[in-house]
Amino acid sequence: MIKISNSLTNKDLDLINLSSDKEISIEIIPTFAYPPGQFSQLLQILFTKIRNEQNASIQFDIDENDEQYIFEKFYIYYQFLVIVLFSKNLSHVKILNKNGVSISKEKLCSLSITKLNLQEELYSLTFEPALSYDSPRSKIEDLRKQFFSDRGDEKEYGGLSFLISNFDHIAALRKTSYFYNNTGTLRLKSEIISWVTKVFKYNKLNIREGIYRNETHNDIAIVLKELFDNTEEWGRSNYNDTIEYNPNVRSCFINILMDRRVQHLSSRKDDPVIDYVTTLVNSNPEDLYIPKWQSELYSHSKVGLCEISILDTGPGMARRWLGKDYSDLTKEEEEKAVINCFNKYVTSDSTARYQVRGRGLNNVIKVIGNSGYLIVRTGHVSLFRNFFDEKLSKYESDGFGLTFKTDYKGLVEGTSITILYPFLYQQ
């Protein structure tokens, strides 16, 4: 049995990926407690095993009382809900409690759907106090208070986490209103900027009045929209677009790490991501290459870190781009194809619209190009780059010749992209 503990490291993730063990035991910890980039990659590996391996079982370290608490605080323990819902229609996947007893997936799925639909309703509102006291509205207002209340030390240390998931195979889960409007079409960037602004506002993070007040939110919104839009088009069907995946999930994990959490992370060792965080902590704000307007905005500021992870269980970047299965690709071809996706005007759209279409991932690179961090996990390839140490050149910024550090690992389905975006703030 594979055991996933609260001290999970990136090396442990690789062992899970390579293991043929079909039984997995998961210790439930708050989603914000995972180091940056780790939560989405863990889900990616678990989804790969759940979808592809027969007679898989997922054992959660909980009993019946824990189960009730987790659903009350679902926004802290998202991994439980998404794993349950991903396995909803897979009869070969069992969900077990810590005593090895099977838990009714029908019951768990029903509760999970209720909770995520409630969250969806919250995201569609303007986050103003409820105007009526009917039951659904009062539940939404209660959830708003839990999400956006000033949580003092808990918030400063734990951070603020949001998981927004689209389960394309579950009709009862409407498309998340964060990314889609009520007609089912993708929201505009301006709408997403507005939502990000409210997240910062309701968590007592100062917002400057004037021309630059939304620049941080604008940058974060660009990353969110560009990355999620890609999943809408490329993450729902197989590499030659002949079969829609079932089950299939496309999710966005937003984790806002405050100063104390960033300081704590920097104490860990032997990990490129932690090395990056340590560099941030030990640098002066003016040396972080964060836009000058942020330094003007927050005198005596603290360093925060916004983690944005977009995950899909689609065919993977190389398979989709080249229209080939992994068995027909060399490692070099796969790596080159993944990197190529980040260059400007590179798109699998061969129509006259290619100059409009091939900008998304390159726009993301421009946002983080002086101080951010990028992690990509897809197929056998793991790419990463510390843009604080390796600044984006003008040639790269123009959309050509991007370079990354590369590792080859065990095969995973889909694509996970994590962006780390530092910012300065005052409370």
N, C-alpha and C positions, 0 to 999 in steps of 0.2 A: 504494500500500500504506500502511495506517495502521501507524505504529510506536509501540508503548507502551514507553517507557523507564523507567528507575528514577528519573527526575526528573519523573514525571507530576504535573501540577497539575490542579486542578478545571476550569480553562479547557480543558485538553487533553481532559478527559472529555467536555465539551460538544462539542468538535470531532469526537470519535469518534462520538458520538451522532448528529450531523447528517450525517456523511459517508455517501456511498453506496458507498464502496470496500468490496469484499467480501473483500479480503485483509488480514489483520491479523498483524503481527509483534509478539511479546511477549518482552520481556527478563525472564527469570526472576529475581525478587528475593524475599527472605524476606517472608512475608505480614505480619509485624509491622512491616516497613519502610514500608508505606503510611501516609500521614497518616490520622488518625481519620476514619472514614466513607467513605474512598475505595475500600477493597478491595471492599466489598459493591456499591457503585455501579458499579465497573468490571465485576464479574461480571454485574450486571444488564444492562448495555449489551451485553456479549459474548453473553449468553444470548439476548437479543432478536435480535441479528444471526444467531446460529447457527440459531435456530428458524424465522426468517421469511425469510431470504435464501437463494436457490438458489446452489449452487456456491461456498459460502463456504470459505475456507481459513484455518487458524490456524497460523502459523509460530512455533515456539518457538526461542529462541536457545540451542539445546543440540545436542550430538552424542551418540553412543552412550554414551560414558563418563559424560557429564553425566546422562544418563537413569538410569543405574544409581545414581548418587549421590543423585538426587532421590527415588528410591523408597526408598532407605535412610533419608533424612531427610525423608520425606513430610510430617511435621508442621510443617516449616518452609516447604515449598513447596506448600501446599494448592491453589493456583490451577491447577496442572498437572493434578492428579487430577480436580478437579471439572469442568473444561472438557472433558477427555477423556471422562468418564462422561456428561456431558450430551449429547454428540454421538454416543454409542454406537450408536444405531439410525438415525442420520441419514446415509444414504449420500452425500448431497450435500456433507457437511462433510469436508474433508481435514485431517489433522494432519501438519505438515511439520517437519523439523529445520532447523537454521540454514543448511544447504546446499540447502534447497528440495526435499529428498527426502521422499517420503511415508513415514510411520511406521505400522506395523500397528496399527490401532485395537483389533483383537481382543486382541493381546498387551498393549497398554497398559491396556485395560479389565480384563483378567484380573488384572494386577498391582495395579491401583487397588482393585478389589473386595477382594482379599486384604488389603491394607493397612488399608482402612477397616473391614472386619469385625474385624480384630485390634484396632483402636482401640475399636470398639464393645464388644468383650469386656472391654477394660481399663476402660471407663466403667461397666460393670455390676458390677465388683468393688468391694471396700471399700478398695482401694489398700494393702492389707497385703502383706508379702512373700509370695512364692509358697511353698506348702507342699510342693510336689512338683517333680520335675525332668523331667517329661515335656515333650516338645518344644513343644506349644502353650502350656502354662503358662509355660515358661521364656521363650518369645518375648514373652508378655504382661508378664512381670516385667522383661525387658530394656526393653520399651517404657515401662513405668512409670518406670524409672530415668531414661530419657531425658527423659520429660515433666516429671518432678518432682524431678530432682536439683538441688542447689544449684549453679547455673551461674556464680556470681560475677559478674564484670564483664559477661559476655555477657548474663546475665539482667537485670542492672541497666540496661544500655543498650538491649538489644533488646526486652525485655518477654517476656510469656508469651502465646502465641497458641493458640487451639483452634478448629477448624472442625468443626462437627457437621452433617452433611448427610443429608437424606432424599431419595433418588431414587425417587420413586413408580413409575417405569417400569422399574426394574431389580429383578427378583425375587430375584436372588442377594445383594442388599444388604438385610439385615434392617432393620426399623425401628430407628433408633438407640436403644439402651437408655438413653441419657441422658434422653430424653423419654418413652419408652414402656417399660412393663413387659413381662414375657414373655407376657402374654395379648394384647398389642397395644393396650392402653388407655393413655391419657396418665397419666404419673406425677403424684403429688400434689406440692403445693408443698413440703411438709416433706421429701420425698425430694430435691428439687432444692436446697433449702437445705443439706442434708447434703453434697451433692456440692460445692457452692460452698465450704463450710467446709473440705473436704478439699483443694481446690485451693489455698486460702490457706495451710493448714497445711503441706502438702508442699512449698510454695515458701518456707518459712521466714519467713512473714509472721506476726508475733505475734498471738495470739488471746487476748483477755482472758477470764479466768474470771469467772463470775458472771452476773448477770441480762442484761447488755447484750452478752455476748460474740459473739452471732450477728446483731447488728442490721445490720451492713454486708451480711452474707451474705443476710439476710432481704430486704433491699431489692433486691439484685441478682437473687435468685431470683424475686421478684415480677415484675420486668421480663422476665426470661427466660420465665417460664411464661405470662404474659399475652400477650406478643407471639407466642410460638410456637403457643399454643393457637389463635390467630386463623388461622394458616396451615393448621392441620389442617381447619378448617371452611370457610375462604373461599379458600384458595390452590391448590386441586387441580383445579378445573373452570372452565369458561368463565363469563362473567358471568350467563348465564341458566340455569346449572347443567344443561346438556344434554349436554356433552361433557367427559370427563376429559382433561386435557392430557397429551400424550406427545410429547416428553420433559417432565418436570416435576421441579423440585427445590425443596426448602424447607430452608433452612440457617440455622444460628446461628453467628456468628463472635464469639468472646470474646477480647479483647485487653487484657491487663493491662499498662499502661504504668507503669514505675517512674520514680523521680525524675529520673534522668539523661536518660531518653528525653523526659520532659515538658519538662525544661529545654532540650533540643536543639530540640524542636518550636517552642518559643517564639521561636527566632531567625529563623524564616521570616516572610515578610511577605505582605500583600495577600490575606488569606483570612479570612473570618469565623470559621472554626473555630480557626485559629491565633491570631487575636486573642483568642478566648476562653481558649485555653491560656495565652497570655501574661499575661492578667489573673490567672489562677490562680497562676502563678509569682510574680507581683509582689505578691501579697496576703499578709497575715499569716494563719496558720491560723485564728485566731479570727474573721477577717472572711469566711471562705469559706462561711459559713452551713451548714457541715457539722454534723450533730447534735452537741450538746455532749458527749455520751458518748464520741464519737470523740476529741475533744481531751483528755478525761480519760484515755482509754486510752493515747494515744501522746504522751507528753511528748517534746520535742525531735524531733518527728515530721517525716517527709518527705511530700510530696504525690504521690499516685499517681492514675492515671486509668483507670477501667475502661470500655472501649468494648464495647458490646453491639450487634451488628448482626444483625437478622433479615431474611432475604431470601426471597421466594417468586417463582415465575414464573407466578403466577396471573393473573386478569383485571385486577387493579389495583383500588384502593379505590373510585374514583368509578364505574367500570363496574359493579362488584358491588353497590354501595350503591343506585344508581339503576336498575339493570337495563337500561342503554342502552349502545350502542357509542359510541366516541369521536366518530364521525361525526355523531351525534345530540346532542352536548353542546357547549355554548359553554364558553369558558375560565372564565367566571364560575361556571357550574353545576358544572364539574369541581372548581374550587378550593373552593367552598362545601361540596360533598359530602365532600371529603377532610378538611377541618377538622371537619365535623360528626361524623366518626367518633371524634373524641377527646372529645366531650362525653358526660356521664354519661347512662345509660339510652338512648343512641342506638344502635340495633341494627336490622339488617334482619329480625330475628326478630319477627314480628307476633303471636306467641302470648302467653299470659298470663305466660310466663317472661321477658318483656322486661326487667323490673326486676332480674332476676338476671343476665341476659346482657349488658346494656349498660354494663358497668363496666370492662372490661379495659383499654382504652387510657387511660381517665381515671385508673385506678389507677397506670399508668406515669407519667403526668404528675405525680401527687402525690409519687411517689418522688423525682423530680428537680427538683421545683418551686422550690427555693431556690438551687441551685448547679449544676445540670446543663445539658446541651445536647441538643437534639433536631433530627434531620435526617430528613425524609421525602422519598422520591423515588418517584413513581408516575404513570403516564401522562405528561401534559405538565407536571405540577406538581412543583415543588421547594419544600418548606416547611422553615423552620428557625426556631429560637428559642433565644437565649442566656438561660437562666433565672437566671444570675448577675447579669446587667445588668437583666433585665426579670423581676422577681420574680413568682411566681404569686399573684394576688390571692385573697381568700377566695371571691369570686364565681366565679372560675375554678376554684378548688379544689373548690367544690361541684358542679362539672360543667357550667358554663354559660359561653358567650361567650368561649371561648378565641381568642386571636389569634396569628398567626404572620406572619413575613415570607415573601413568596412570590415565586418566579421562575417563568417559563414557559420550558420547554426542549423539545428534541426528544423524540418519543414513545419511551417504553420500556415493555416488558411488565412485569407484576408489580409488586411493592412492596418497597422497601428502607427499613427504619426503623433509624436509628442513635441510640443513647442514649450520652451521655458522662456518667459518674458519678464525681466526684472522691472520694477517700478519703485518710485519713491512716494512715501505717503506720510501724513500726520493723522493722528486720531483726535 
